[in-house]
Amino acid sequence: MMLRDKKAIIIGDRDGIPGPAIEECVKTAGVQVVFSSTECFV
């Protein structure tokens, strides 16, 4: 896999896809999440 053993910074959107949901997806691909947050972009 191309993402295995990579590191990621995740910024989710409150009205879109939240950070924890993206985090769970990328963890299954073998990515190490170093920061995850959900922000409100207004």
Residue pairs with C-beta under 8 A, 6 or more apart in sequence:
1 29
1 30
3 26
3 29
3 30
3 31
4 29
4 30
4 31
5 30
5 32
6 30
6 31
6 32
7 31
7 32
7 33
7 34
8 26
8 31
8 32
8 33
8 34
9 33
9 34
9 35
9 36
10 19
10 22
10 23
10 26
10 33
10 35
10 36
10 37
11 19
11 37
11 38
11 39
12 18
12 19
12 20
12 21
12 22
12 36
12 37
12 38
12 39
13 38
13 39
13 40
13 41
14 38
14 39
14 40
14 41
15 40
18 38
19 36
19 37
19 38
20 36
20 38
22 36
23 33
23 36
26 33
27 33
